[in-house]
Each structure stands twice: as C-alpha cells, then as structure tokens.
Amino acid sequence: MSLDQQLKTGLLIALGILSATYIFWWIRSVRRRRDNESPADESRLSGTPSLTQLAIGFGANFLDTLGIGSFATTTTAFKLLRIVRDEIIPGTLIAGHTLPVMAQAVIFMTVVKVDPLLLALTMAAMALGGWMGAGIVSRLPRRWIQAGMGVALLLASASLLMSHFGLFPAGGAATGLPPARMLVAVAMYFVFGALATLGIGHYAPSLVLFSLLGMDLHAAFPIMAGAGAFAGVVASMRFLNKGRINQRAALGLTLGGIPGVLLAAFAVKSLSLDAIRWLVVVVIVYTAVTMLRSASAERQRGQLSLTPKEELS
C-alpha cells in the first residue's frame, strides 16, 4: 500500500472514530439536558422527530450531496415553518447535518481521487476554525445571529445564481496543489470553518477557491465533505455543551439526512437541477429578508425596552 493510500485509509478510520465519539457525546448531552429540562421544554427540544423534521433532513442532504448545499435550505425551512428559534438555528443545523456529511465524506473519499495531504490539512484547518467559531457564535445575542444568517442566505442565493449561469471559474485537472497554493487553501478553510458556525455554507466558496487554484472540481467534493465533517463534530460539541441546539430537530436532520445522502450518491444518475435552483433561490431570498427584518425589529425592541437609567449605564 502506498503512502497516499495509507494516509487516506487513516483519514477514513479517523472519520469512523470521530463519528462514534460524536454519537456518544450527543447521547450524553441529551441525557444531561433531559435531567435539567422542565416538562414543557422537554416536549419541544427532545424526543422523536416529526415527519416534517425528517423530511427537511432528507431534502436538504439530498440537495447537499448534489452540490446545492444544506445550510441555506435548512435555515429557510426552519424559519418559514417556525420549527427552531432563530438564535439556535446555527447549532441545530450543524449538529443535525454532521453525521450525513460524514456519510458524504466516506463516499467521496472512497470514489474520488484527491491528494490525501491536502485533504488532511484542510480537514484540520476547518475543524480548528469551527471550534473557535462555535465558541463565539454560541454566545452571540439573538439579533446578531439573525443578521448574520440573513447575510449568509443572501450570499448563498448569489452563489446559486452564479452556478446556474456558469459564472464560476472553469478550474483545471489537478487533484492536488503545490505547497504555496496548498497553504492558501488551508488558510481559507480555517476561515470557512469559523463562518460555517454562523450558518454560512462552504460548498460554493470552496468551488470558487479550488477553481481559482486550478483544481479539478470533482476533487473538491471529498475535501468539502471531509472538512465539513471534522468541523461539524468539533463545533457541534461546543453547541451541545452550551445547550444552543434543538435536539429533536437536529435528530430529524440526521435520521432523514443519511438516506437522502445515500439516494443522491447511488440512485440518482441524472437530474435537472435548474428548476430546483430557481425555486431554492426565491425562497432563500425571501427568508433572508425576513431574517434581517427580524434582526431589525429585535434591535428596536431592545432600544425601546431600555429605561433612561439603563441607557446611561
């Protein structure tokens, strides 16, 4: 077995260990939170996911595997259907999508050729960025999170339009990068990991990045999924520790999402995504505007609630 094959095998084993660790951590968090919740809270935050939550997980991860992304679609569904409070959407979607992305990573790493060293370094960089970002986002006020997600949704809709009209750079044929370009990719993946904790997906910016660096875009998929899986685990652990997720909705994303990944990866041979992209863009833009208006209203309520004494303090 060559050194590259050994490194890729080691990464796959690491994904398996990380998955088991994450499941254990999640179960422990659920038990600890259940002991501390009131009955009213428990019925809302934990328990068996609804069919709607399972359907959101299936649809978002199905589209994610095909390259559309899951963060914007999940945020849109949660906001429009009022399933999850705005301030805990980031933690909920990251915790819920982590195991489906793990499944994507295993599939893409097995069937797509990519430089294992680049894969390992981007995984580590995004995990570190995710750890740091989750520590910040888990303490942000509600309106800041609403504003951040509103901007993230607008960026996501713009990237989908760019993809639809073929405005991304063409890319190249390389499955790896020379040292200088590899350093650029690693640095950007640290940034992507931090931004992901605010609900800003990294698939579209990753495709742009690797296109500009001259890589084959097929090789970008195992990097995007593998790095997303590593970052998702470490970020989710911080959100779980802070109690900033809706356990029931996150479980729905996971249980519905894994079949969505498998169907998209193995059963779908050809599917026209043009109409789907347009529909997703329209709904995402509407949700972004709604999120930004909610942030503005939250800010105004906060100002009106201040007494003269509080304003001076």
Backbone torsions as a table, in degrees:
resi	resn	phi	psi	omega
1	MET	NA	130.9	-179.0
2	SER	-72.3	167.2	179.7
3	LEU	-62.2	-40.7	178.4
4	ASP	-61.7	-42.5	178.8
5	GLN	-65.7	-38.9	177.8
6	GLN	-63.3	-41.4	179.6
7	LEU	-66.0	-42.2	178.8
8	LYS	-65.2	-40.9	177.0
9	THR	-61.8	-40.6	177.6
10	GLY	-62.2	-38.9	178.5
11	LEU	-66.4	-39.5	177.8
12	LEU	-64.6	-40.5	176.9
13	ILE	-64.1	-41.0	178.5
14	ALA	-61.7	-39.2	176.6
15	LEU	-61.3	-41.3	178.8
16	GLY	-64.0	-44.9	178.4
17	ILE	-63.6	-41.8	-179.9
18	LEU	-64.0	-39.9	178.1
19	SER	-61.0	-46.1	-179.9
20	ALA	-63.7	-41.6	178.4
21	THR	-62.5	-42.5	-179.0
22	TYR	-64.4	-43.4	179.3
23	ILE	-61.3	-44.0	178.2
24	PHE	-60.7	-44.6	-178.6
25	TRP	-63.3	-40.9	-179.2
26	TRP	-65.6	-45.9	179.4
27	ILE	-60.1	-43.3	178.9
28	ARG	-62.3	-40.2	179.1
29	SER	-64.5	-41.6	179.3
30	VAL	-61.7	-45.4	-179.2
31	ARG	-64.0	-42.7	-179.7
32	ARG	-65.8	-41.1	-179.3
33	ARG	-70.1	-36.4	179.7
34	ARG	-63.7	-34.8	178.6
35	ASP	-67.4	-27.4	-175.1
36	ASN	-99.2	-10.0	-176.5
37	GLU	-83.8	150.6	168.0
38	SER	-77.8	160.5	179.9
39	PRO	-55.8	-37.2	-179.0
40	ALA	-66.1	-42.3	179.6
41	ASP	-67.9	-39.0	-175.7
42	GLU	-62.8	-38.8	-179.0
43	SER	-66.0	-23.8	-177.7
44	ARG	-92.9	-36.6	-171.0
45	LEU	-97.6	-23.8	-177.3
46	SER	-131.6	174.4	-178.9
47	GLY	110.7	-168.4	-177.6
48	THR	-75.1	131.4	179.7
49	PRO	-64.6	150.9	176.3
50	SER	-79.6	166.8	177.1
51	LEU	-62.0	-35.2	178.5
52	THR	-63.4	-44.1	179.8
53	GLN	-65.3	-39.0	176.6
54	LEU	-64.8	-41.0	-179.4
55	ALA	-65.5	-38.4	177.3
56	ILE	-62.7	-44.2	178.5
57	GLY	-61.5	-43.0	-179.7
58	PHE	-64.1	-51.2	-176.3
59	GLY	-64.9	-44.0	-177.6
60	ALA	-64.8	-41.2	-178.4
61	ASN	-79.1	-27.3	172.0
62	PHE	-60.9	-49.5	179.2
63	LEU	-67.8	-34.3	179.8
64	ASP	-62.5	-42.4	-179.8
65	THR	-64.8	-29.2	178.4
66	LEU	-85.6	-0.8	174.1
67	GLY	100.9	3.4	179.9
68	ILE	-82.0	-30.7	-179.3
69	GLY	104.2	156.4	-177.1
70	SER	-117.7	-24.2	-174.5
71	PHE	-65.0	-48.9	-177.3
72	ALA	-66.3	-41.3	-179.4
73	THR	-66.9	-38.9	178.7
74	THR	-67.7	-45.2	178.0
75	THR	-58.2	-42.5	179.1
76	THR	-60.4	-47.7	-179.3
77	ALA	-63.7	-43.8	-179.9
78	PHE	-62.7	-41.1	-177.6
79	LYS	-70.2	-48.5	-176.0
80	LEU	-67.3	-37.7	-177.7
81	LEU	-91.5	-2.8	178.4
82	ARG	54.9	46.0	-178.6
83	ILE	-86.1	-36.0	-175.1
84	VAL	-131.3	138.5	176.1
85	ARG	-61.3	145.3	-174.1
86	ASP	-55.1	-42.5	-172.8
87	GLU	-71.2	-15.4	178.3
88	ILE	-111.8	9.5	175.5
89	ILE	-61.8	-47.7	-178.5
90	PRO	-55.1	-49.0	-179.7
91	GLY	-64.5	-38.0	-178.3
92	THR	-66.6	-45.3	-177.4
93	LEU	-71.5	-34.5	177.8
94	ILE	-68.2	-46.0	179.7
95	ALA	-62.9	-40.5	-176.7
96	GLY	-73.7	-32.4	-176.5
97	HIS	-90.1	-6.5	-174.0
98	THR	-62.9	-48.7	-178.1
99	LEU	-69.4	-40.3	172.2
100	PRO	-59.0	-38.5	177.4
101	VAL	-67.3	-33.1	173.1
102	MET	-57.9	-44.0	178.8
103	ALA	-62.5	-42.0	175.7
104	GLN	-58.6	-45.0	-176.4
105	ALA	-60.6	-44.8	179.7
106	VAL	-61.6	-43.7	-179.1
107	ILE	-64.4	-51.2	-176.4
108	PHE	-66.5	-39.6	179.9
109	MET	-66.9	-26.1	-179.3
110	THR	-80.5	-36.6	-170.6
111	VAL	-107.0	-13.5	-176.5
112	VAL	-113.5	132.7	-179.4
113	LYS	-80.0	130.0	178.2
114	VAL	-155.1	153.3	178.7
115	ASP	-64.6	116.2	-177.9
116	PRO	-61.4	-33.1	179.9
117	LEU	-66.0	-45.0	176.2
118	LEU	-60.9	-41.0	178.7
119	LEU	-60.8	-47.4	-177.7
120	ALA	-65.4	-42.8	-177.7
121	LEU	-68.3	-40.1	178.5
122	THR	-68.7	-35.1	175.5
123	MET	-60.2	-49.4	-178.2
124	ALA	-63.7	-41.5	-178.6
125	ALA	-65.2	-43.6	-178.5
126	MET	-69.9	-34.9	176.8
127	ALA	-62.6	-42.7	178.7
128	LEU	-65.0	-43.5	177.0
129	GLY	-62.3	-40.0	178.3
130	GLY	-64.6	-39.0	178.6
131	TRP	-62.7	-45.7	-179.1
132	MET	-69.4	-42.4	-178.9
133	GLY	-64.4	-40.6	-179.7
134	ALA	-63.6	-35.9	178.4
135	GLY	-63.5	-31.5	178.8
136	ILE	-80.9	-50.3	-175.1
137	VAL	-63.3	-35.1	-178.2
138	SER	-66.6	-10.8	178.8
139	ARG	-111.2	-0.1	-176.3
140	LEU	-73.0	147.4	173.8
141	PRO	-65.8	159.5	-176.2
142	ARG	-55.9	-46.4	-174.1
143	ARG	-69.2	-30.8	177.4
144	TRP	-67.1	-39.3	177.7
145	ILE	-66.7	-41.7	177.5
146	GLN	-59.6	-45.5	179.4
147	ALA	-63.8	-43.5	179.7
148	GLY	-62.3	-43.0	179.6
149	MET	-69.7	-33.5	176.4
150	GLY	-60.7	-46.7	177.5
151	VAL	-64.4	-40.8	-179.7
152	ALA	-61.4	-39.3	179.7
153	LEU	-67.2	-38.9	177.2
154	LEU	-63.9	-41.5	177.0
155	LEU	-63.7	-38.9	179.2
156	ALA	-64.2	-42.3	179.1
157	SER	-65.2	-37.6	177.9
158	ALA	-64.1	-41.0	-180.0
159	SER	-66.8	-35.9	177.5
160	LEU	-65.8	-39.7	177.2
161	LEU	-65.1	-41.3	177.7
162	MET	-61.0	-41.3	178.6
163	SER	-64.9	-41.2	-178.6
164	HIS	-62.8	-40.3	-177.1
165	PHE	-92.5	7.9	176.5
166	GLY	67.2	36.5	-176.6
167	LEU	-92.5	-3.7	175.1
168	PHE	-71.2	148.6	174.6
169	PRO	-57.2	152.8	-172.5
170	ALA	-69.9	-29.7	-177.3
171	GLY	83.6	-170.3	-178.5
172	GLY	-135.5	-150.0	-177.8
173	ALA	-119.2	1.7	-175.5
174	ALA	-75.6	146.0	174.6
175	THR	-106.0	3.6	176.5
176	GLY	-148.1	-178.7	-177.1
177	LEU	-134.5	148.5	172.1
178	PRO	-67.9	164.3	-172.2
179	PRO	-52.9	-44.9	-177.0
180	ALA	-64.3	-45.4	179.4
181	ARG	-69.4	-33.6	177.1
182	MET	-62.7	-38.8	178.3
183	LEU	-62.8	-39.7	176.9
184	VAL	-62.0	-45.9	-179.4
185	ALA	-61.9	-42.3	-179.4
186	VAL	-64.7	-43.5	179.2
187	ALA	-62.5	-42.6	-179.9
188	MET	-67.0	-33.1	180.0
189	TYR	-71.7	-26.9	170.9
190	PHE	-63.1	-44.3	178.1
191	VAL	-63.9	-44.9	179.4
192	PHE	-59.0	-38.6	179.9
193	GLY	-64.4	-40.4	178.9
194	ALA	-67.4	-42.8	-178.4
195	LEU	-69.7	-29.6	-179.1
196	ALA	-60.5	-29.7	-178.3
197	THR	-70.8	-10.6	174.9
198	LEU	-99.6	6.1	179.6
199	GLY	90.9	16.5	178.8
200	ILE	-95.5	107.5	-178.5
201	GLY	-66.1	153.1	-175.6
202	HIS	-108.5	1.2	-176.9
203	TYR	-66.0	-50.7	-178.6
204	ALA	-62.7	-50.8	178.0
205	PRO	-63.1	-29.6	176.9
206	SER	-65.9	-42.0	179.3
207	LEU	-63.2	-40.4	176.8
208	VAL	-64.0	-46.2	-178.2
209	LEU	-58.4	-52.0	-176.0
210	PHE	-71.1	-27.5	173.7
211	SER	-64.4	-46.6	-179.9
212	LEU	-64.9	-29.9	179.9
213	LEU	-84.0	-2.2	175.0
214	GLY	85.6	21.2	-179.1
215	MET	-91.3	155.8	169.9
216	ASP	-67.9	126.3	-175.3
217	LEU	-67.6	-22.0	173.8
218	HIS	-62.2	-36.3	-179.6
219	ALA	-70.3	-16.3	179.3
220	ALA	-72.9	-26.1	-173.9
221	PHE	-65.7	-46.0	175.3
222	PRO	-63.4	-31.7	177.5
223	ILE	-67.1	-47.4	-178.5
224	MET	-61.6	-45.7	-178.0
225	ALA	-71.2	-45.4	-178.7
226	GLY	-63.0	-46.3	178.7
227	ALA	-65.9	-39.0	178.0
228	GLY	-62.7	-37.0	179.0
229	ALA	-66.2	-47.0	179.5
230	PHE	-62.1	-46.7	-179.9
231	ALA	-64.8	-37.9	-179.6
232	GLY	-61.4	-40.4	-179.2
233	VAL	-64.0	-52.2	-174.9
234	VAL	-68.6	-36.6	178.3
235	ALA	-69.2	-41.2	-178.9
236	SER	-62.0	-36.8	179.3
237	MET	-61.4	-38.6	178.7
238	ARG	-69.8	-41.3	177.9
239	PHE	-64.8	-40.1	178.2
240	LEU	-63.1	-42.1	178.9
241	ASN	-62.2	-35.1	-179.8
242	LYS	-83.7	-8.9	-177.2
243	GLY	70.1	26.4	-175.9
244	ARG	-99.7	43.0	173.2
245	ILE	-140.6	157.4	170.7
246	ASN	-95.4	106.6	-172.6
247	GLN	-59.7	-41.6	-176.0
248	ARG	-66.1	-45.9	179.8
249	ALA	-66.6	-39.8	178.9
250	ALA	-62.9	-40.7	178.3
251	LEU	-64.9	-35.9	176.4
252	GLY	-62.5	-41.0	177.3
253	LEU	-62.0	-40.3	-178.3
254	THR	-69.5	-51.8	-175.6
255	LEU	-68.7	-34.8	176.1
256	GLY	-80.5	-28.7	-173.1
257	GLY	-73.4	-39.1	-176.9
258	ILE	-61.9	-46.4	174.3
259	PRO	-61.1	-34.1	177.6
260	GLY	-62.5	-41.3	177.7
261	VAL	-63.2	-46.9	-176.9
262	LEU	-65.0	-40.0	179.0
263	LEU	-64.5	-46.5	-178.8
264	ALA	-65.0	-37.4	-175.5
265	ALA	-76.3	-36.8	-170.7
266	PHE	-113.7	-26.2	-173.7
267	ALA	-101.0	-28.7	-176.2
268	VAL	-90.3	113.0	-179.6
269	LYS	-94.5	-37.9	178.4
270	SER	-150.1	133.6	-179.0
271	LEU	-153.5	126.0	177.7
272	SER	-76.8	119.7	-176.5
273	LEU	-99.8	1.5	-174.8
274	ASP	-60.0	-52.3	-178.5
275	ALA	-64.1	-38.6	179.8
276	ILE	-63.4	-43.6	179.7
277	ARG	-59.8	-44.5	-179.0
278	TRP	-63.0	-43.3	179.2
279	LEU	-63.0	-45.0	179.9
280	VAL	-61.6	-42.6	-179.9
281	VAL	-60.6	-47.2	-178.6
282	VAL	-60.7	-46.8	-177.8
283	VAL	-67.7	-39.3	-179.4
284	ILE	-65.3	-43.0	179.2
285	VAL	-61.6	-43.1	177.8
286	TYR	-59.4	-44.7	-179.6
287	THR	-66.0	-37.6	178.8
288	ALA	-61.1	-45.1	178.6
289	VAL	-62.7	-41.9	178.8
290	THR	-62.5	-41.7	-179.3
291	MET	-65.0	-43.1	179.9
292	LEU	-66.8	-37.7	176.2
293	ARG	-65.4	-38.2	177.2
294	SER	-63.3	-40.3	178.5
295	ALA	-63.8	-41.3	178.8
296	SER	-64.6	-43.4	178.9
297	ALA	-64.5	-38.5	178.5
298	GLU	-62.9	-40.7	179.5
299	ARG	-65.1	-42.3	179.9
300	GLN	-66.0	-39.8	177.7
301	ARG	-63.2	-39.0	178.6
302	GLY	-63.7	-38.9	179.1
303	GLN	-69.5	-39.7	-178.9
304	LEU	-69.1	-27.9	-177.4
305	SER	-78.8	-12.5	-179.3
306	LEU	-75.3	133.1	172.7
307	THR	-84.4	163.4	176.7
308	PRO	-54.3	-37.4	180.0
309	LYS	-66.3	-40.0	-179.5
310	GLU	-68.1	-33.7	-179.4
311	GLU	-66.7	-30.6	-178.8
312	LEU	-83.1	-19.1	-175.3
313	SER	-80.3	NA	NA
